[in-house]
Amino acid sequence: MNDILPADAPLWELFENTAETILKSYGYQKIVTPIVEETRLFARAIGAVTDIVEKEMYSFEDSMNGDQLTLRPEGTAGVVRAVIEHNLVYEGPKRLWYKGPMFRHERPQRGRYRQFFQFGAEAVGFAGPDIDAELIMLCRRLWDDLGLSNVRLELNSIGNAEERNRHRADLIAYFEQHMDVLDAEAKRRLHSNPLRILDTKNPAMQEMVNGAPQLLSYLGEESLAHFNGLKKLLDRNNVQYTVNPRLVRGLDYYNRTVFEWVTDELGSQGTICAGGRYDPLIETFGGKNTPGVGFAMGIERIVELMKGLGEPAQPSQCDVYMVHQGEEAQMQAFILAERFRDAGLDVVLHCATPSGAGSFKSQMKKADASGAAFAVILGDDEVANSVAAVKSLRAVEGQSGEQQQASVPFDAVVDHVVDAIIGAHDHDHDHVHYHP
């Protein structure tokens, strides 16, 4: 597990703000579910015979009442539980999005941690390929807005349960003919979850897996129509993709569309976003038959890609840094700082450290390092004359070099700074006395 430090916060905020803005523009609404759910929810949703449930979930018994609980390893199960529990689709389909920490005890890799953050969306109550296309195009817009050009889309259809059962039987028979090539993990999955063998990363199995029966060949008329409808929508909107017949999901309630956004810049585990359709899931959980489709993306992995674009300009910590010396100046600095905040500005008020309040010179260094546009300076002389010294720390359009510092009455200092920041120079500043 890792810390997200202040130096990384600008990239996280850029991702989250961009993603939330895009989701809102597509009509998605935020949903927040608990970090802890009953263990059986995930065992049913993810599948008992999966690495996540068998080896990776953080599960424990609640010592207060004996409940079996688990830190959520993914977001879809909790969202679907909430949809059923609160009857969210009673009035019609819902577009939902979420973000937050997930937990898996897996081997850490670059951009992967045991506490990791996901951003996801679920569209519940929509049956056609149009919503699948919308989610994919939403992702593409996010990559474009973030400047990520090194991401590609892989697409497949896994049909319905009947089609997968026919494929599964032939797949098991095929693998049984190549038992000498299967590794221990593949042999363990042969009868419980054979589709996952197709997703193996073992180089020694690649040639054999490439020759396995392809699920696309087993799709019936409806599944093919759905897949072709999706591809047509993507083609018409110039969304580039590759059909990857080995792209699968190992659980029975996933159906039809599956997709992943992948990159070559994060090592062998290059998936940054995975999505797909899960039409039978809500009914499996005890709800009414309701189709669903969604995706989840790992924020850490995307931030890693964003770092590759170069260091972004560090945002200013504040608009105004309050510099002050003396007890009365400190009192007045607090008053002015609150007035600036009332006007919508971000203000850092200099506060004492164990070594003391610091000289004007040392405070001005901190003011400059803060990225503030202005330092507002108060000392004994300023307090005695009820004025503040306003010093421009950055080049401000409309100000000459001789106008870097001005003495401004307390009652006018907020308007003066606000006008300077927004570039409004059409007000009367006869009361301002500039110093060269």
CORMOHU-V351559 format. One line per field, one symbol per residue. phi: phi as a letter, one per 20 degrees, with the letter a starting at -180 (. if undefined). psi: psi as a letter, one per 30 degrees, with the letter a starting at -180 (. if undefined). burial: 1 if it has 24 or more other C-alpha atoms within 12 Angstrom, else 0. Layout:
BEGIN
phi: ???
psi: ???
burial: ???
END
This chain:
BEGIN
phi: .cedegfeggffffffffffffgffenedfccdffdcfgffffffeofecffffcdfedbefffbnfecbfgeaefgfffgfgffdlfegepgcdccbbqfccbedffcgmccfdcddcbccddoddefffffffffffgfffffeneddccddcacdmdfffffffgfffffffffcgfefefffffegdebfgfffefdfgfdfffffefgefgfdfeffffffffffffffffdlefbcfdfefccedfefblfcbbdcceecnfeefdbcbrecgeffffeoeffcfbbabbcefgfffgffffeofffffffaecdedbboffffffffffgffffgeneecdefcfdgeofnfgffffffffffnffcdddccfffffdlcdeddfecfdgndefedfcbecggfdffgffggffemeddefdfeedfdf
psi: llkjleffeeeeeeeeeeeeeeeefggkkkkkllfklkefeeeeeekeileeeeffkjklkjfeggkjlkkkflfeeeeeeeeeeghfgegllkjlllllklkkilkklkgklfjlkkklkkjkgkflfeeeeeeeeeeeeeeeffgjfhklkkklkgaleeeeeeeeeeeeeeeffheffkleeeeefefeifefefgkgjeffeeeefglkkefffkaeeeeeeeeeeeeeeefghjklkjjffjlkgkefklckklkkllgggaeigkfkkllkhefeeeefgaljkllkalkkjeeeeeeeeefflklkklkflekkjklkleeeeeeeeeeeeeeeegglkkkkklklffafkleeeeeeeeeffglekkjkkaeeeeeghlkjjkkflkkkfklffhfkkkkkeffeeeeeeeeeggjggljhffkjkk.
burial: 0000000001110111011101100101111111111111111111101101100111100000000011111111111111110001100011111111111110000111111111111111111111111111111111100101111111111111101100111111011000000100110011001111111100001001100111110110001101111110110000101011111111111111111111101100111111111111110110100111111111111111111000000000111111111100110111011011000011111110000000000011011101111111111001100111111111010000001111111101111111011000000000010000
END
